[in-house]
Amino acid sequence: MVVKSAGPVVLLDEPSDPPRYADRITLSVVIPAYNEVRTAEVLLRRVRKVPLNLEVIVVDDGSTDGTRPLLEGLRDEGLVDRLIFHEVNRGKGAALQTAFREATGDVVVVEDRVLFFWHMVGNRFLTLLSNMLTDLNLTDMETCYKMVRRELLQSLPLSADRFGIEPELTARLAQSGARIYEVPISYHGRSYEEGKKINWRDGVAALWYIARSNLGGPRPPRWTPTAVISIESEASRPGIGSGHQEEPASPGTSEAP
């Protein structure tokens, strides 16, 4: 697992060249969306400029501002591979869990439009509390950018429907014994007027989720990678990669036709 600290990645208009053999790995980019009509198109166009094999999965979480028809148009344009609708707003955590179940890539990363979290002091306190219970040394537990191998992610027992998904993900990954790496990123925060939805109640709720996820169950199985492929050593072998397979939408969701 890779944790991106300090906030979400700022996607550049002109991405750098892809790493060697990047075409042999498929990256599933999961995007929860709720009332993002002003930002969804810009985000998706920037994501599609990333020079990697991408599977872009968007879950519209009951938007009411025109996001749904916008996403349908962007899907028809080829910017979205899988578009799934929640008929009612169920929360960021629920949207992510739906997307995680549908992912088929080798690695999954969350691209979230909530670009800024609580006041720095509050965030540091929550991260400290989480680190004490997970025995990790993260600088930003609440970062919305987490990159995880798909089979590991799909083995985690996740239940948080709102922003509690962040401490729950961190706790479950630590309990699974996964190796966690943290890398620096840069970000630009946005205001509530620009669409930020998290509030102080979510900060208070995070205390409960940190305690529940670390002290309660269910705990994930111990993580043992099914296979470790060295891309450098396997570069000359044909057929390494990941294909896409359509799966039915999860219960309680509807997939765009």
C-alpha positions as CSV (number, residue, x, y, z in Angstrom):
1,M,0.0,0.0,0.0
2,V,1.1,3.6,-0.7
3,V,-0.2,6.5,1.4
4,K,0.1,9.9,-0.1
5,S,0.6,12.4,2.7
6,A,-0.4,16.0,3.2
7,G,-3.4,16.0,0.8
8,P,-4.5,15.0,-2.7
9,V,-2.2,15.0,-5.7
10,V,-2.3,18.0,-8.0
11,L,-2.6,16.5,-11.4
12,L,-0.5,18.4,-13.9
13,D,-1.7,19.5,-17.3
14,E,1.3,17.9,-18.9
15,P,2.2,14.6,-17.1
16,S,5.7,13.3,-17.3
17,D,6.7,10.3,-19.4
18,P,5.3,7.0,-18.1
19,P,7.7,4.7,-16.2
20,R,9.2,1.7,-18.1
21,Y,6.7,-1.2,-18.5
22,A,3.9,0.9,-17.3
23,D,1.7,-0.6,-20.0
24,R,1.9,-4.0,-18.2
25,I,-0.1,-2.7,-15.1
26,T,-3.6,-1.4,-15.0
27,L,-4.4,1.3,-12.5
28,S,-8.1,1.5,-11.3
29,V,-8.9,5.1,-10.4
30,V,-12.0,5.2,-8.2
31,I,-13.8,8.6,-7.9
32,P,-16.7,9.2,-5.5
33,A,-18.9,12.1,-6.7
34,Y,-21.7,14.0,-5.1
35,N,-22.9,17.3,-6.6
36,E,-19.7,17.9,-8.5
37,V,-21.1,19.4,-11.7
38,R,-18.6,22.3,-11.6
39,T,-15.5,20.1,-11.1
40,A,-16.1,16.6,-12.5
41,E,-15.2,17.3,-16.1
42,V,-12.0,19.1,-15.3
43,L,-10.9,16.3,-12.9
44,L,-11.7,13.5,-15.4
45,R,-9.9,15.2,-18.3
46,R,-6.8,15.6,-16.1
47,V,-7.0,12.0,-14.9
48,R,-7.1,10.8,-18.5
49,K,-3.9,12.6,-19.3
50,V,-2.0,10.4,-16.9
51,P,0.2,8.2,-19.2
52,L,-0.8,4.8,-17.7
53,N,-3.3,2.1,-18.4
54,L,-6.3,3.3,-16.5
55,E,-9.7,1.9,-15.5
56,V,-11.7,5.0,-14.4
57,I,-14.6,4.1,-12.1
58,V,-17.0,6.9,-11.0
59,V,-19.7,6.4,-8.4
60,D,-22.3,9.1,-8.4
61,D,-23.7,9.2,-4.8
62,G,-27.2,10.5,-5.4
63,S,-26.2,13.9,-7.0
64,T,-29.0,16.4,-7.5
65,D,-27.2,19.3,-9.2
66,G,-26.8,17.9,-12.8
67,T,-23.7,15.8,-12.1
68,R,-25.5,12.6,-13.3
69,P,-26.2,13.7,-16.9
70,L,-22.8,15.3,-17.1
71,L,-21.1,12.1,-16.1
72,E,-23.2,10.2,-18.6
73,G,-21.9,12.5,-21.3
74,L,-18.4,12.1,-20.2
75,R,-18.8,8.3,-20.1
76,D,-20.1,8.4,-23.7
77,E,-17.0,10.5,-24.6
78,G,-14.7,7.8,-23.2
79,L,-13.5,9.6,-20.1
80,V,-15.2,7.1,-17.7
81,D,-15.0,3.3,-18.0
82,R,-17.5,2.3,-15.3
83,L,-20.3,4.7,-14.2
84,I,-22.4,3.6,-11.2
85,F,-25.2,5.4,-9.6
86,H,-26.5,5.4,-6.0
87,E,-30.1,6.3,-6.1
88,V,-29.8,8.2,-2.8
89,N,-26.9,9.9,-1.1
90,R,-25.2,7.2,1.1
91,G,-21.9,8.9,1.9
92,K,-18.3,8.9,0.6
93,G,-17.5,5.6,2.3
94,A,-20.4,3.8,0.7
95,A,-19.4,5.2,-2.7
96,L,-15.9,4.0,-2.3
97,Q,-16.9,0.5,-1.2
98,T,-19.1,0.2,-4.3
99,A,-16.2,1.3,-6.5
100,F,-13.7,-1.0,-4.7
101,R,-16.0,-4.0,-5.4
102,E,-16.1,-3.2,-9.1
103,A,-12.4,-2.5,-9.7
104,T,-10.5,-5.0,-11.9
105,G,-7.1,-3.3,-12.2
106,D,-3.9,-4.5,-10.6
107,V,-3.7,-1.5,-8.2
108,V,-6.5,0.8,-7.0
109,V,-6.1,4.5,-6.1
110,V,-8.8,6.9,-4.8
111,E,-9.2,10.3,-6.6
112,D,-11.3,12.4,-4.3
113,R,-12.7,15.9,-4.8
114,V,-12.6,16.7,-1.1
115,L,-9.4,18.6,-1.3
116,F,-8.8,19.8,2.2
117,F,-9.5,18.4,5.6
118,W,-9.9,19.9,9.0
119,H,-7.7,22.5,10.6
120,M,-4.1,21.3,10.7
121,V,-4.1,20.9,14.5
122,G,-7.2,18.8,14.5
123,N,-5.9,16.6,11.7
124,R,-2.6,16.1,13.5
125,F,-4.4,15.1,16.6
126,L,-6.5,12.5,14.7
127,T,-3.4,11.2,13.0
128,L,-1.6,10.9,16.3
129,L,-4.4,9.0,17.8
130,S,-4.6,6.7,14.8
131,N,-0.8,6.1,14.9
132,M,-1.0,5.1,18.6
133,L,-3.5,2.4,17.9
134,T,-2.1,1.1,14.6
135,D,1.5,1.4,15.5
136,L,2.2,3.3,12.3
137,N,4.0,6.6,11.8
138,L,1.9,8.4,9.3
139,T,1.9,12.2,8.9
140,D,-1.6,12.4,7.5
141,M,-4.0,9.5,8.2
142,E,-6.9,11.4,6.7
143,T,-5.4,11.9,3.3
144,C,-7.9,10.9,0.6
145,Y,-5.2,9.5,-1.6
146,K,-4.4,5.9,-0.8
147,M,-3.1,3.4,-3.4
148,V,-3.6,-0.3,-2.6
149,R,-3.3,-3.6,-4.5
150,R,-6.7,-4.6,-5.6
151,E,-6.8,-8.0,-4.1
152,L,-5.7,-6.7,-0.7
153,L,-8.3,-3.9,-0.8
154,Q,-11.1,-6.2,-1.7
155,S,-10.2,-8.5,1.3
156,L,-10.8,-5.7,3.9
157,P,-14.0,-5.7,5.9
158,L,-15.1,-2.1,5.4
159,S,-18.4,-0.6,6.7
160,A,-18.0,3.1,7.2
161,D,-20.4,5.0,4.9
162,R,-19.1,8.6,5.4
163,F,-15.7,10.1,5.9
164,G,-15.0,7.5,8.6
165,I,-13.8,5.4,5.7
166,E,-10.3,7.0,6.0
167,P,-9.5,5.9,9.6
168,E,-11.2,2.6,8.9
169,L,-9.1,1.9,5.8
170,T,-5.9,2.8,7.7
171,A,-6.8,0.5,10.6
172,R,-7.7,-2.5,8.5
173,L,-4.6,-2.2,6.3
174,A,-2.4,-2.1,9.5
175,Q,-4.2,-5.1,10.9
176,S,-3.7,-7.0,7.6
177,G,0.1,-6.7,8.0
178,A,0.4,-4.9,4.7
179,R,3.6,-2.9,4.1
180,I,2.7,0.8,4.1
181,Y,4.8,3.5,2.5
182,E,4.1,7.2,2.7
183,V,5.2,9.6,-0.1
184,P,4.9,13.4,-0.1
185,I,2.5,15.2,-2.4
186,S,1.3,18.8,-3.0
187,Y,-2.3,20.0,-2.9
188,H,-4.6,23.0,-3.2
189,G,-7.4,23.2,-0.7
190,R,-10.9,24.3,-1.8
191,S,-13.6,26.2,0.1
192,Y,-17.1,25.1,0.9
193,E,-18.2,27.4,-1.9
194,E,-16.1,25.3,-4.3
195,G,-17.8,22.1,-3.1
196,K,-16.0,21.0,0.0
197,K,-18.5,18.9,2.1
198,I,-16.7,17.7,5.2
199,N,-17.5,19.5,8.4
200,W,-16.7,19.5,12.1
201,R,-19.2,16.7,12.8
202,D,-17.1,14.4,10.6
203,G,-14.0,15.3,12.7
204,V,-15.8,14.3,15.9
205,A,-17.1,11.1,14.2
206,A,-13.5,10.3,13.2
207,L,-12.7,9.8,16.9
208,W,-15.4,7.1,17.1
209,Y,-14.2,5.4,13.9
210,I,-10.6,5.4,15.0
211,A,-11.5,3.7,18.2
212,R,-14.0,1.3,16.6
213,S,-11.8,0.2,13.7
214,N,-8.8,-0.4,15.9
215,L,-10.3,-1.9,19.0
216,G,-13.3,-3.7,17.4
217,G,-13.9,-6.2,14.6
218,P,-14.2,-7.6,12.2
219,R,-10.5,-7.8,11.5
220,P,-9.1,-8.6,8.0
221,P,-7.2,-11.8,7.2
222,R,-3.5,-11.6,7.4
223,W,-2.3,-10.4,4.0
224,T,-0.2,-12.8,1.9
225,P,0.4,-11.6,-1.6
226,T,-0.7,-14.3,-4.1
227,A,2.2,-13.4,-6.4
228,V,5.0,-10.9,-6.6
229,I,6.0,-10.0,-10.1
230,S,9.2,-8.2,-10.8
231,I,8.5,-6.2,-13.9
232,E,12.2,-5.7,-14.6
233,S,12.8,-9.5,-14.6
234,E,9.6,-10.3,-16.4
235,A,9.9,-7.6,-19.0
236,S,10.8,-9.9,-21.8
237,R,7.8,-12.2,-21.2
238,P,4.7,-11.6,-23.3
239,G,1.2,-11.5,-21.9
240,I,2.0,-9.8,-18.6
241,G,-0.8,-7.3,-17.8
242,S,-4.4,-7.1,-16.8
243,G,-7.5,-7.4,-18.8
244,H,-10.9,-5.9,-18.0
245,Q,-13.9,-8.0,-17.1
246,E,-17.3,-6.6,-16.6
247,E,-18.9,-7.4,-13.3
248,P,-22.5,-6.8,-12.2
249,A,-23.2,-3.8,-10.1
250,S,-23.4,-4.3,-6.4
251,P,-26.8,-4.5,-4.6
252,G,-28.3,-1.1,-3.9
253,T,-26.6,0.5,-6.9
254,S,-27.4,1.0,-10.5
255,E,-25.0,1.1,-13.4
256,A,-25.3,3.5,-16.2
257,P,-26.6,1.8,-19.4
